[in-house]
Amino acid sequence: MSQNKYLANLKENVITNNPILVQILGICSTLAVTNLISNTLIMTVGVALVTAFSSWTLSLMNAWIPRKVRMIVQVLVISFYTIIVDIVLRAYAPEVSKNLGPYVGLIITNCIIMGRAEAFAQANRPVISFWDGLTSGFGYMIVLVGLAVFREVLAFGTLMNIPVLPLDFTAGGNNWTIMVMAPSAFFLVAIVIWVSKTLQMKKTGGNK
C-alpha cells in the first residue's frame, strides 16, 4: 500500500499535475536556460534537489514553526539549500555556473519549491515529502530537457555539444538563430502546454 502511494505521487507530479504543463510554474528558467541540454540538466537537477531537501526539512520542522512566520522560515530553508547548490557549482563546475549566471540564485524564487512546501510538506511526513519534492523536480526536468533537445539541435546542430547535423549546418548559416533566444522557449512551451491540455481534454471526454 505504501509503495502504491509513492507510485501515485510520481504519476501525479510527472503526468497528471506536472509543474509546467498543468500548474504553469517555473516558466522563468524555461525561457532562460533551455538552449543547451547541459545547462538545462544542471539547472533542473538543482531545482529537484532543493525542492526535495527543502520539503524534507520543512516537514521535519513543521511542528515547531509558528504559523505567523511559516513562509519566512520556508524562504530561509529554500535559500539555504539554493546557496549550497550555488557553492557546489562554483567549486566543481565553474564554467556551468558562469553559463547559468544569476538563474541558480533565482531557484529561491521558483514557485514549484514554495508550492510543494505549502501544499504537501506541511501536511505529510519527511520521507514522502522528500519524494514529493524530488518527483516534482523530475516532472519539471522532463519538460525542460525536452525543450532543450529541440532548441539545441536547431540552434547549434548538436546534442550535448556533440554534432548531430551536417558540419555545414552552422557554418552555412542554416541554424535557427531564434532558437538561441528566450522567445523561442516561450512559443515552444506554449505549444507543449496546448498539446498537453488538448490530450487531457480528449482523455477526460473519452472517459465520460
Secondary structure, DSSP 8 states (H G I E B T S, - for coil): -HHHHHHHHHHIIIIIT-TTTTS---HHHHHHHTTSHHHHHHHHHHHHHHHHHHHHHHHHHGGGS-GGGHHHHHHHHHHHHHHHHHHHHHHH-HHHHHHHGGGTGGGGG-HHHHHHHHHTGGGS-HHHHHHHHHHHHHHHHHHHHHHHHHHHHHHHSEETTEE-S-THHHHTT-S-GGGGSHHHHHHHHHHHHHHHHHHHHHHHHHH-
